[in-house]
């Protein structure tokens, strides 16, 4: 798989040779700089409205809950969208969000239960979301362990049974807190005057707006992402192996509330690629629903050989080291618009993962 790697960082760890008084002074200054950097970003987010992140040529797809879920999935793929709001005509209101990964998870349910997948073609979105067997298993929300108790209230908002949104004139800081505190991946932006959904905001959208419009002359972000605690490292990093089946990997991703996982070589432990939960490669190769369920038994090495290798896709493999600074990561994001960075050592072995969510959450 093609990948893009950040060049080595020129910076290093602070010398331990300095006296304790000097070291204490440096640590105090560093903390002041870090806090100043955080406040500068927060002030910027507070000054920007959600409307400012919307694309001029953006489009929104809204699904009536009465349409077949299979048709809704094909519509998402056709329009190259990851999620869409759900409208209940009986209640005359939005009731949730449907994502590409929801349909993939429903296929997992059919495989695990042995149910007749041919019936899926006639099941509506409302029917699926009323099925307690599906809601309590494959569609049950499992937030990432790192953010599982971020607000002390469990797993946050379940977007299959409720609709949480933000007004277009609300500031971005408010939107980021909703995404983070409720452990959401997609936040609908509403026009208050007529209750119309204008777009869905993600962490990547916020970062894209930030790196394009935030200006700061002071050097406030020269600490490394590792020193700042941005990302997941060491034994907490979940990995997958090429021999594992897609069903096994998707189950792991769902269990840990992850959107993607680095794939490593079993022998060398070197990075081989990254597999995203929303990857639909296995579906594009299927002729029907039965074939799609059968493809869940394919191994990652087979599927990764069929993936797009274009590094401009958000889920492409991008690597960095723990020595890269936050400033450098921002500049790199401005170029590639990635969803995550995989941190590797000198031997290309995985040591950490930094997601778009991790980068935004650092400032909240």
BALOBA-1460 file (C-alpha; in Angstrom, 3 decimals):
// residues 364
<rec num="1" residu="x" x="0.000" y="0.000" z="0.000"/>
<rec num="2" residu="x" x="1.230" y="3.484" z="-0.830"/>
<rec num="3" residu="x" x="1.949" y="5.637" z="2.138"/>
<rec num="4" residu="x" x="3.210" y="9.095" z="2.952"/>
<rec num="5" residu="x" x="5.626" y="9.575" z="5.795"/>
<rec num="6" residu="x" x="6.574" y="12.764" z="7.550"/>
<rec num="7" residu="x" x="10.278" y="13.631" z="7.287"/>
<rec num="8" residu="x" x="12.377" y="13.317" z="10.452"/>
<rec num="9" residu="x" x="11.772" y="16.023" z="12.995"/>
<rec num="10" residu="x" x="14.758" y="18.302" z="13.618"/>
<rec num="11" residu="x" x="13.871" y="18.601" z="17.267"/>
<rec num="12" residu="x" x="14.964" y="16.297" z="20.087"/>
<rec num="13" residu="x" x="14.189" y="15.670" z="23.713"/>
<rec num="14" residu="x" x="15.394" y="18.282" z="26.245"/>
<rec num="15" residu="x" x="18.858" y="17.698" z="27.663"/>
<rec num="16" residu="x" x="18.997" y="16.267" z="31.173"/>
<rec num="17" residu="x" x="22.344" y="17.948" z="31.885"/>
<rec num="18" residu="x" x="20.889" y="21.287" z="32.979"/>
<rec num="19" residu="x" x="20.562" y="22.049" z="36.663"/>
<rec num="20" residu="x" x="17.290" y="21.393" z="38.456"/>
<rec num="21" residu="x" x="16.498" y="25.067" z="38.880"/>
<rec num="22" residu="x" x="16.996" y="25.730" z="35.183"/>
<rec num="23" residu="x" x="14.982" y="22.632" z="34.303"/>
<rec num="24" residu="x" x="12.147" y="23.746" z="36.579"/>
<rec num="25" residu="x" x="12.163" y="27.160" z="34.958"/>
<rec num="26" residu="x" x="12.084" y="25.635" z="31.485"/>
<rec num="27" residu="x" x="9.191" y="23.366" z="32.440"/>
<rec num="28" residu="x" x="7.297" y="26.360" z="33.793"/>
<rec num="29" residu="x" x="7.880" y="28.317" z="30.617"/>
<rec num="30" residu="x" x="6.875" y="25.319" z="28.508"/>
<rec num="31" residu="x" x="3.602" y="24.974" z="30.396"/>
<rec num="32" residu="x" x="2.871" y="28.668" z="29.841"/>
<rec num="33" residu="x" x="3.539" y="28.286" z="26.112"/>
<rec num="34" residu="x" x="1.320" y="25.188" z="25.913"/>
<rec num="35" residu="x" x="-1.547" y="26.921" z="27.704"/>
<rec num="36" residu="x" x="-1.136" y="30.005" z="25.532"/>
<rec num="37" residu="x" x="-1.319" y="27.807" z="22.428"/>
<rec num="38" residu="x" x="-4.449" y="26.071" z="23.678"/>
<rec num="39" residu="x" x="-6.136" y="29.364" z="24.495"/>
<rec num="40" residu="x" x="-5.249" y="30.765" z="21.068"/>
<rec num="41" residu="x" x="-6.984" y="27.812" z="19.381"/>
<rec num="42" residu="x" x="-9.993" y="27.996" z="21.729"/>
<rec num="43" residu="x" x="-10.361" y="31.723" z="21.016"/>
<rec num="44" residu="x" x="-10.265" y="30.990" z="17.306"/>
<rec num="45" residu="x" x="-12.912" y="28.250" z="17.606"/>
<rec num="46" residu="x" x="-15.116" y="30.577" z="19.663"/>
<rec num="47" residu="x" x="-14.838" y="33.260" z="16.989"/>
<rec num="48" residu="x" x="-15.918" y="30.944" z="14.149"/>
<rec num="49" residu="x" x="-19.466" y="29.767" z="13.481"/>
<rec num="50" residu="x" x="-20.419" y="26.311" z="12.258"/>
<rec num="51" residu="x" x="-21.640" y="27.982" z="9.084"/>
<rec num="52" residu="x" x="-18.039" y="28.971" z="8.309"/>
<rec num="53" residu="x" x="-16.915" y="25.341" z="7.876"/>
<rec num="54" residu="x" x="-19.596" y="24.516" z="5.300"/>
<rec num="55" residu="x" x="-18.437" y="24.027" z="1.742"/>
<rec num="56" residu="x" x="-19.931" y="26.392" z="-0.820"/>
<rec num="57" residu="x" x="-20.773" y="23.480" z="-3.115"/>
<rec num="58" residu="x" x="-21.667" y="21.035" z="-0.387"/>
<rec num="59" residu="x" x="-24.671" y="18.747" z="-0.590"/>
<rec num="60" residu="x" x="-26.806" y="16.967" z="1.972"/>
<rec num="61" residu="x" x="-28.600" y="13.655" z="1.581"/>
<rec num="62" residu="x" x="-31.553" y="13.000" z="3.897"/>
<rec num="63" residu="x" x="-33.218" y="9.587" z="4.171"/>
<rec num="64" residu="x" x="-36.864" y="8.877" z="4.816"/>
<rec num="65" residu="x" x="-36.887" y="6.084" z="7.413"/>
<rec num="66" residu="x" x="-39.375" y="4.130" z="5.286"/>
<rec num="67" residu="x" x="-36.918" y="3.408" z="2.455"/>
<rec num="68" residu="x" x="-34.985" y="0.112" z="2.365"/>
<rec num="69" residu="x" x="-31.688" y="0.308" z="4.219"/>
<rec num="70" residu="x" x="-29.924" y="-1.363" z="1.307"/>
<rec num="71" residu="x" x="-31.083" y="1.420" z="-1.018"/>
<rec num="72" residu="x" x="-29.917" y="4.033" z="1.483"/>
<rec num="73" residu="x" x="-26.463" y="2.478" z="1.572"/>
<rec num="74" residu="x" x="-26.151" y="2.552" z="-2.222"/>
<rec num="75" residu="x" x="-27.202" y="6.215" z="-2.161"/>
<rec num="76" residu="x" x="-24.458" y="7.063" z="0.344"/>
<rec num="77" residu="x" x="-21.871" y="5.334" z="-1.838"/>
<rec num="78" residu="x" x="-23.152" y="6.988" z="-5.012"/>
<rec num="79" residu="x" x="-22.923" y="10.448" z="-3.439"/>
<rec num="80" residu="x" x="-19.576" y="9.651" z="-1.777"/>
<rec num="81" residu="x" x="-20.927" y="10.412" z="1.693"/>
<rec num="82" residu="x" x="-20.244" y="8.731" z="5.016"/>
<rec num="83" residu="x" x="-23.491" y="9.644" z="6.816"/>
<rec num="84" residu="x" x="-26.972" y="11.080" z="6.344"/>
<rec num="85" residu="x" x="-29.702" y="12.384" z="8.703"/>
<rec num="86" residu="x" x="-32.866" y="10.316" z="9.084"/>
<rec num="87" residu="x" x="-36.339" y="11.861" z="8.709"/>
<rec num="88" residu="x" x="-39.423" y="10.216" z="10.220"/>
<rec num="89" residu="x" x="-42.474" y="11.367" z="8.190"/>
<rec num="90" residu="x" x="-44.904" y="10.182" z="10.865"/>
<rec num="91" residu="x" x="-43.315" y="12.293" z="13.572"/>
<rec num="92" residu="x" x="-42.292" y="15.045" z="11.142"/>
<rec num="93" residu="x" x="-38.825" y="15.325" z="12.626"/>
<rec num="94" residu="x" x="-35.267" y="14.100" z="12.331"/>
<rec num="95" residu="x" x="-34.702" y="10.998" z="14.440"/>
<rec num="96" residu="x" x="-31.069" y="9.944" z="13.932"/>
<rec num="97" residu="x" x="-28.184" y="9.389" z="11.556"/>
<rec num="98" residu="x" x="-27.341" y="6.484" z="9.260"/>
<rec num="99" residu="x" x="-23.713" y="5.795" z="8.307"/>
<rec num="100" residu="x" x="-21.909" y="3.553" z="5.856"/>
<rec num="101" residu="x" x="-20.533" y="1.541" z="8.760"/>
<rec num="102" residu="x" x="-24.076" y="0.903" z="10.041"/>
<rec num="103" residu="x" x="-24.894" y="-1.081" z="6.907"/>
<rec num="104" residu="x" x="-21.628" y="-3.000" z="7.177"/>
<rec num="105" residu="x" x="-22.437" y="-3.794" z="10.807"/>
<rec num="106" residu="x" x="-25.911" y="-5.001" z="9.837"/>
<rec num="107" residu="x" x="-24.262" y="-7.418" z="7.406"/>
<rec num="108" residu="x" x="-22.125" y="-8.644" z="10.297"/>
<rec num="109" residu="x" x="-25.304" y="-9.305" z="12.272"/>
<rec num="110" residu="x" x="-26.719" y="-11.441" z="9.476"/>
<rec num="111" residu="x" x="-23.499" y="-13.436" z="9.314"/>
<rec num="112" residu="x" x="-23.353" y="-13.967" z="13.074"/>
<rec num="113" residu="x" x="-27.013" y="-14.998" z="13.432"/>
<rec num="114" residu="x" x="-27.341" y="-16.950" z="10.202"/>
<rec num="115" residu="x" x="-30.492" y="-14.991" z="9.298"/>
<rec num="116" residu="x" x="-31.651" y="-14.938" z="5.685"/>
<rec num="117" residu="x" x="-29.775" y="-12.001" z="4.192"/>
<rec num="118" residu="x" x="-32.110" y="-11.916" z="1.192"/>
<rec num="119" residu="x" x="-34.747" y="-10.366" z="3.463"/>
<rec num="120" residu="x" x="-32.473" y="-7.360" z="3.972"/>
<rec num="121" residu="x" x="-33.473" y="-5.968" z="0.568"/>
<rec num="122" residu="x" x="-37.016" y="-5.346" z="1.803"/>
<rec num="123" residu="x" x="-36.242" y="-4.112" z="5.331"/>
<rec num="124" residu="x" x="-36.625" y="-0.378" z="5.859"/>
<rec num="125" residu="x" x="-34.331" y="1.821" z="7.902"/>
<rec num="126" residu="x" x="-37.069" y="2.144" z="10.531"/>
<rec num="127" residu="x" x="-37.435" y="-1.635" z="10.680"/>
<rec num="128" residu="x" x="-33.702" y="-2.146" z="11.223"/>
<rec num="129" residu="x" x="-33.488" y="0.547" z="13.899"/>
<rec num="130" residu="x" x="-36.463" y="-0.970" z="15.723"/>
<rec num="131" residu="x" x="-34.822" y="-4.403" z="15.822"/>
<rec num="132" residu="x" x="-33.552" y="-4.793" z="19.377"/>
<rec num="133" residu="x" x="-31.378" y="-7.732" z="18.377"/>
<rec num="134" residu="x" x="-29.436" y="-5.502" z="15.982"/>
<rec num="135" residu="x" x="-29.418" y="-2.387" z="18.199"/>
<rec num="136" residu="x" x="-28.112" y="-4.264" z="21.245"/>
<rec num="137" residu="x" x="-25.283" y="-5.988" z="19.388"/>
<rec num="138" residu="x" x="-23.655" y="-4.725" z="16.181"/>
<rec num="139" residu="x" x="-25.142" y="-1.210" z="16.436"/>
<rec num="140" residu="x" x="-24.473" y="-0.840" z="20.149"/>
<rec num="141" residu="x" x="-22.270" y="2.170" z="20.758"/>
<rec num="142" residu="x" x="-18.802" y="1.462" z="22.161"/>
<rec num="143" residu="x" x="-16.773" y="4.666" z="22.542"/>
<rec num="144" residu="x" x="-12.960" y="4.473" z="22.325"/>
<rec num="145" residu="x" x="-11.459" y="3.467" z="25.659"/>
<rec num="146" residu="x" x="-9.511" y="6.729" z="25.729"/>
<rec num="147" residu="x" x="-12.767" y="8.718" z="25.702"/>
<rec num="148" residu="x" x="-15.188" y="6.201" z="27.237"/>
<rec num="149" residu="x" x="-15.895" y="8.350" z="30.313"/>
<rec num="150" residu="x" x="-14.995" y="11.710" z="28.885"/>
<rec num="151" residu="x" x="-17.959" y="13.430" z="30.549"/>
<rec num="152" residu="x" x="-18.660" y="10.881" z="33.266"/>
<rec num="153" residu="x" x="-21.930" y="9.869" z="31.644"/>
<rec num="154" residu="x" x="-21.093" y="6.681" z="29.795"/>
<rec num="155" residu="x" x="-20.949" y="6.308" z="26.046"/>
<rec num="156" residu="x" x="-22.630" y="9.563" z="25.007"/>
<rec num="157" residu="x" x="-25.351" y="10.121" z="22.435"/>
<rec num="158" residu="x" x="-26.762" y="7.151" z="20.496"/>
<rec num="159" residu="x" x="-27.403" y="8.576" z="17.039"/>
<rec num="160" residu="x" x="-29.549" y="5.621" z="16.021"/>
<rec num="161" residu="x" x="-32.303" y="6.545" z="18.454"/>
<rec num="162" residu="x" x="-31.931" y="10.308" z="18.889"/>
<rec num="163" residu="x" x="-30.966" y="13.330" z="16.845"/>
<rec num="164" residu="x" x="-28.481" y="15.759" z="18.328"/>
<rec num="165" residu="x" x="-27.567" y="18.770" z="16.197"/>
<rec num="166" residu="x" x="-26.059" y="22.240" z="16.386"/>
<rec num="167" residu="x" x="-27.315" y="25.544" z="14.966"/>
<rec num="168" residu="x" x="-25.380" y="27.003" z="12.049"/>
<rec num="169" residu="x" x="-24.749" y="30.211" z="14.016"/>
<rec num="170" residu="x" x="-23.298" y="28.352" z="17.015"/>
<rec num="171" residu="x" x="-19.531" y="28.650" z="17.387"/>
<rec num="172" residu="x" x="-17.107" y="25.866" z="16.530"/>
<rec num="173" residu="x" x="-16.046" y="25.438" z="20.140"/>
<rec num="174" residu="x" x="-19.636" y="24.445" z="20.943"/>
<rec num="175" residu="x" x="-19.674" y="21.979" z="18.039"/>
<rec num="176" residu="x" x="-16.356" y="20.440" z="19.077"/>
<rec num="177" residu="x" x="-17.564" y="19.958" z="22.641"/>
<rec num="178" residu="x" x="-20.729" y="18.248" z="21.414"/>
<rec num="179" residu="x" x="-18.729" y="15.912" z="19.192"/>
<rec num="180" residu="x" x="-16.261" y="15.144" z="21.957"/>
<rec num="181" residu="x" x="-18.503" y="15.017" z="25.027"/>
<rec num="182" residu="x" x="-21.127" y="12.876" z="23.310"/>
<rec num="183" residu="x" x="-18.488" y="10.710" z="21.552"/>
<rec num="184" residu="x" x="-20.037" y="11.445" z="18.160"/>
<rec num="185" residu="x" x="-18.417" y="11.124" z="14.738"/>
<rec num="186" residu="x" x="-20.953" y="13.236" z="12.818"/>
<rec num="187" residu="x" x="-22.752" y="16.359" z="14.012"/>
<rec num="188" residu="x" x="-25.587" y="17.751" z="11.843"/>
<rec num="189" residu="x" x="-25.594" y="21.529" z="11.351"/>
<rec num="190" residu="x" x="-29.111" y="22.976" z="11.268"/>
<rec num="191" residu="x" x="-30.567" y="26.204" z="9.944"/>
<rec num="192" residu="x" x="-32.737" y="27.310" z="12.909"/>
<rec num="193" residu="x" x="-35.225" y="29.275" z="10.799"/>
<rec num="194" residu="x" x="-36.599" y="26.272" z="8.915"/>
<rec num="195" residu="x" x="-35.003" y="23.261" z="10.668"/>
<rec num="196" residu="x" x="-33.077" y="22.331" z="7.544"/>
<rec num="197" residu="x" x="-29.872" y="20.253" z="7.747"/>
<rec num="198" residu="x" x="-27.088" y="22.129" z="5.970"/>
<rec num="199" residu="x" x="-24.258" y="19.626" z="6.495"/>
<rec num="200" residu="x" x="-22.658" y="17.243" z="8.957"/>
<rec num="201" residu="x" x="-19.513" y="18.357" z="10.783"/>
<rec num="202" residu="x" x="-16.682" y="15.966" z="11.646"/>
<rec num="203" residu="x" x="-13.351" y="16.355" z="13.424"/>
<rec num="204" residu="x" x="-11.622" y="16.375" z="10.050"/>
<rec num="205" residu="x" x="-13.861" y="19.257" z="8.891"/>
<rec num="206" residu="x" x="-12.902" y="21.280" z="11.967"/>
<rec num="207" residu="x" x="-9.190" y="20.597" z="11.477"/>
<rec num="208" residu="x" x="-9.392" y="21.525" z="7.814"/>
<rec num="209" residu="x" x="-10.965" y="24.885" z="8.684"/>
<rec num="210" residu="x" x="-8.452" y="25.424" z="11.481"/>
<rec num="211" residu="x" x="-5.307" y="24.864" z="9.424"/>
<rec num="212" residu="x" x="-6.697" y="26.938" z="6.549"/>
<rec num="213" residu="x" x="-7.750" y="29.986" z="8.556"/>
<rec num="214" residu="x" x="-5.922" y="30.098" z="11.901"/>
<rec num="215" residu="x" x="-2.936" y="32.438" z="11.914"/>
<rec num="216" residu="x" x="-0.396" y="32.689" z="14.713"/>
<rec num="217" residu="x" x="3.044" y="34.323" z="14.556"/>
<rec num="218" residu="x" x="4.246" y="33.011" z="17.917"/>
<rec num="219" residu="x" x="5.856" y="29.551" z="18.127"/>
<rec num="220" residu="x" x="3.289" y="27.913" z="20.380"/>
<rec num="221" residu="x" x="3.158" y="24.371" z="19.014"/>
<rec num="222" residu="x" x="6.777" y="23.186" z="18.998"/>
<rec num="223" residu="x" x="6.296" y="20.369" z="21.544"/>
<rec num="224" residu="x" x="6.048" y="16.839" z="20.197"/>
<rec num="225" residu="x" x="2.686" y="15.121" z="19.919"/>
<rec num="226" residu="x" x="3.977" y="12.429" z="22.280"/>
<rec num="227" residu="x" x="5.044" y="14.905" z="24.973"/>
<rec num="228" residu="x" x="1.639" y="16.591" z="24.691"/>
<rec num="229" residu="x" x="-0.142" y="13.275" z="25.193"/>
<rec num="230" residu="x" x="-1.947" y="13.518" z="21.859"/>
<rec num="231" residu="x" x="-2.879" y="10.049" z="20.634"/>
<rec num="232" residu="x" x="-2.762" y="6.461" z="21.866"/>
<rec num="233" residu="x" x="0.554" y="4.709" z="22.476"/>
<rec num="234" residu="x" x="2.183" y="1.467" z="23.580"/>
<rec num="235" residu="x" x="0.059" y="-1.457" z="24.703"/>
<rec num="236" residu="x" x="-3.146" y="0.550" z="24.292"/>
<rec num="237" residu="x" x="-2.743" y="0.525" z="20.500"/>
<rec num="238" residu="x" x="-5.039" y="-2.008" z="18.820"/>
<rec num="239" residu="x" x="-3.567" y="-3.666" z="15.721"/>
<rec num="240" residu="x" x="-4.687" y="-6.225" z="13.127"/>
<rec num="241" residu="x" x="-2.832" y="-8.848" z="11.124"/>
<rec num="242" residu="x" x="-3.024" y="-9.717" z="7.404"/>
<rec num="243" residu="x" x="-4.264" y="-13.270" z="8.064"/>
<rec num="244" residu="x" x="-7.309" y="-12.110" z="10.040"/>
<rec num="245" residu="x" x="-10.705" y="-12.181" z="8.378"/>
<rec num="246" residu="x" x="-12.644" y="-8.994" z="7.731"/>
<rec num="247" residu="x" x="-15.350" y="-10.174" z="10.132"/>
<rec num="248" residu="x" x="-12.811" y="-10.545" z="12.942"/>
<rec num="249" residu="x" x="-11.303" y="-7.121" z="12.314"/>
<rec num="250" residu="x" x="-14.678" y="-5.364" z="12.060"/>
<rec num="251" residu="x" x="-15.723" y="-6.975" z="15.343"/>
<rec num="252" residu="x" x="-12.527" y="-5.693" z="16.988"/>
<rec num="253" residu="x" x="-13.079" y="-2.186" z="15.628"/>
<rec num="254" residu="x" x="-16.669" y="-2.147" z="16.897"/>
<rec num="255" residu="x" x="-15.721" y="-3.562" z="20.296"/>
<rec num="256" residu="x" x="-13.108" y="-0.856" z="20.872"/>
<rec num="257" residu="x" x="-15.062" y="1.964" z="19.234"/>
<rec num="258" residu="x" x="-12.403" y="2.561" z="16.583"/>
<rec num="259" residu="x" x="-12.792" y="3.809" z="13.026"/>
<rec num="260" residu="x" x="-9.608" y="2.184" z="11.722"/>
<rec num="261" residu="x" x="-6.748" y="-0.065" z="12.757"/>
<rec num="262" residu="x" x="-3.084" y="-0.351" z="11.682"/>
<rec num="263" residu="x" x="-2.263" y="-3.660" z="9.994"/>
<rec num="264" residu="x" x="1.159" y="-5.068" z="10.892"/>
<rec num="265" residu="x" x="3.308" y="-7.952" z="9.730"/>
<rec num="266" residu="x" x="3.125" y="-10.857" z="12.188"/>
<rec num="267" residu="x" x="6.831" y="-11.597" z="11.979"/>
<rec num="268" residu="x" x="8.556" y="-8.227" z="11.670"/>
<rec num="269" residu="x" x="5.802" y="-6.200" z="13.381"/>
<rec num="270" residu="x" x="6.327" y="-3.558" z="10.699"/>
<rec num="271" residu="x" x="3.400" y="-1.507" z="9.422"/>
<rec num="272" residu="x" x="1.721" y="-3.019" z="6.368"/>
<rec num="273" residu="x" x="-1.199" y="-0.641" z="5.992"/>
<rec num="274" residu="x" x="-4.315" y="0.652" z="7.693"/>
<rec num="275" residu="x" x="-7.839" y="-0.755" z="7.473"/>
<rec num="276" residu="x" x="-10.831" y="1.544" z="7.895"/>
<rec num="277" residu="x" x="-14.155" y="0.412" z="9.254"/>
<rec num="278" residu="x" x="-15.921" y="2.294" z="6.461"/>
<rec num="279" residu="x" x="-13.911" y="0.599" z="3.688"/>
<rec num="280" residu="x" x="-16.416" y="-0.836" z="1.193"/>
<rec num="281" residu="x" x="-13.946" y="-2.732" z="-0.986"/>
<rec num="282" residu="x" x="-15.498" y="-6.056" z="0.006"/>
<rec num="283" residu="x" x="-18.938" y="-4.795" z="-1.039"/>
<rec num="284" residu="x" x="-17.876" y="-3.509" z="-4.450"/>
<rec num="285" residu="x" x="-16.666" y="-7.023" z="-5.267"/>
<rec num="286" residu="x" x="-19.987" y="-8.620" z="-4.259"/>
<rec num="287" residu="x" x="-22.708" y="-9.483" z="-6.768"/>
<rec num="288" residu="x" x="-25.532" y="-9.612" z="-4.187"/>
<rec num="289" residu="x" x="-26.208" y="-9.516" z="-0.436"/>
<rec num="290" residu="x" x="-25.293" y="-13.175" z="0.051"/>
<rec num="291" residu="x" x="-22.001" y="-12.566" z="-1.707"/>
<rec num="292" residu="x" x="-21.381" y="-9.517" z="0.485"/>
<rec num="293" residu="x" x="-21.872" y="-11.534" z="3.678"/>
<rec num="294" residu="x" x="-19.620" y="-14.267" z="2.291"/>
<rec num="295" residu="x" x="-16.914" y="-11.676" z="1.608"/>
<rec num="296" residu="x" x="-16.722" y="-10.967" z="5.329"/>
<rec num="297" residu="x" x="-14.645" y="-14.155" z="5.438"/>
<rec num="298" residu="x" x="-11.957" y="-12.662" z="3.204"/>
<rec num="299" residu="x" x="-8.615" y="-11.951" z="4.852"/>
<rec num="300" residu="x" x="-7.117" y="-8.487" z="5.156"/>
<rec num="301" residu="x" x="-4.194" y="-9.254" z="2.873"/>
<rec num="302" residu="x" x="-6.635" y="-10.087" z="0.062"/>
<rec num="303" residu="x" x="-8.721" y="-6.962" z="0.659"/>
<rec num="304" residu="x" x="-5.766" y="-4.618" z="1.045"/>
<rec num="305" residu="x" x="-4.436" y="-5.759" z="-2.325"/>
<rec num="306" residu="x" x="-7.710" y="-4.523" z="-3.846"/>
<rec num="307" residu="x" x="-7.780" y="-1.151" z="-2.060"/>
<rec num="308" residu="x" x="-7.133" y="2.167" z="-3.726"/>
<rec num="309" residu="x" x="-3.528" y="3.235" z="-3.263"/>
<rec num="310" residu="x" x="-4.130" y="6.947" z="-3.778"/>
<rec num="311" residu="x" x="-2.532" y="8.691" z="-0.774"/>
<rec num="312" residu="x" x="-4.922" y="11.637" z="-1.138"/>
<rec num="313" residu="x" x="-7.804" y="9.606" z="0.330"/>
<rec num="314" residu="x" x="-8.460" y="10.483" z="4.014"/>
<rec num="315" residu="x" x="-8.065" y="6.857" z="5.137"/>
<rec num="316" residu="x" x="-4.770" y="6.269" z="3.314"/>
<rec num="317" residu="x" x="-1.756" y="5.265" z="5.366"/>
<rec num="318" residu="x" x="0.184" y="8.258" z="6.697"/>
<rec num="319" residu="x" x="2.985" y="7.740" z="9.195"/>
<rec num="320" residu="x" x="4.931" y="9.922" z="11.602"/>
<rec num="321" residu="x" x="7.221" y="9.525" z="14.602"/>
<rec num="322" residu="x" x="6.697" y="10.461" z="18.235"/>
<rec num="323" residu="x" x="9.307" y="13.208" z="17.717"/>
<rec num="324" residu="x" x="7.207" y="15.226" z="15.295"/>
<rec num="325" residu="x" x="5.860" y="18.480" z="16.677"/>
<rec num="326" residu="x" x="2.248" y="19.550" z="16.794"/>
<rec num="327" residu="x" x="3.115" y="22.421" z="14.448"/>
<rec num="328" residu="x" x="4.523" y="19.993" z="11.909"/>
<rec num="329" residu="x" x="1.466" y="17.741" z="12.152"/>
<rec num="330" residu="x" x="-0.802" y="20.742" z="11.504"/>
<rec num="331" residu="x" x="1.207" y="21.642" z="8.420"/>
<rec num="332" residu="x" x="1.131" y="18.048" z="7.231"/>
<rec num="333" residu="x" x="-2.633" y="17.867" z="7.717"/>
<rec num="334" residu="x" x="-3.047" y="21.026" z="5.655"/>
<rec num="335" residu="x" x="-1.432" y="19.157" z="2.769"/>
<rec num="336" residu="x" x="-2.991" y="15.693" z="3.029"/>
<rec num="337" residu="x" x="-6.246" y="16.038" z="5.056"/>
<rec num="338" residu="x" x="-5.730" y="12.642" z="6.736"/>
<rec num="339" residu="x" x="-8.099" y="11.006" z="9.237"/>
<rec num="340" residu="x" x="-5.238" y="9.621" z="11.324"/>
<rec num="341" residu="x" x="-1.475" y="9.268" z="11.582"/>
<rec num="342" residu="x" x="0.238" y="6.004" z="12.499"/>
<rec num="343" residu="x" x="3.291" y="6.623" z="14.691"/>
<rec num="344" residu="x" x="6.184" y="4.295" z="13.895"/>
<rec num="345" residu="x" x="9.740" y="3.861" z="15.175"/>
<rec num="346" residu="x" x="12.948" y="3.697" z="13.141"/>
<rec num="347" residu="x" x="12.148" y="0.086" z="12.184"/>
<rec num="348" residu="x" x="8.644" y="1.052" z="10.961"/>
<rec num="349" residu="x" x="7.003" y="-0.739" z="13.877"/>
<rec num="350" residu="x" x="3.771" y="0.775" z="15.173"/>
<rec num="351" residu="x" x="4.116" y="2.648" z="18.473"/>
<rec num="352" residu="x" x="1.031" y="4.864" z="18.400"/>
<rec num="353" residu="x" x="-1.983" y="6.279" z="16.586"/>
<rec num="354" residu="x" x="-3.014" y="9.943" z="16.372"/>
<rec num="355" residu="x" x="-6.511" y="10.630" z="15.028"/>
<rec num="356" residu="x" x="-8.176" y="13.848" z="13.929"/>
<rec num="357" residu="x" x="-10.275" y="13.530" z="17.061"/>
<rec num="358" residu="x" x="-7.151" y="13.368" z="19.249"/>
<rec num="359" residu="x" x="-5.848" y="16.584" z="17.706"/>
<rec num="360" residu="x" x="-9.108" y="18.484" z="18.267"/>
<rec num="361" residu="x" x="-9.672" y="17.021" z="21.749"/>
<rec num="362" residu="x" x="-6.292" y="18.335" z="22.939"/>
<rec num="363" residu="x" x="-7.617" y="21.895" z="22.783"/>
<rec num="364" residu="x" x="-10.921" y="21.258" z="24.582"/>
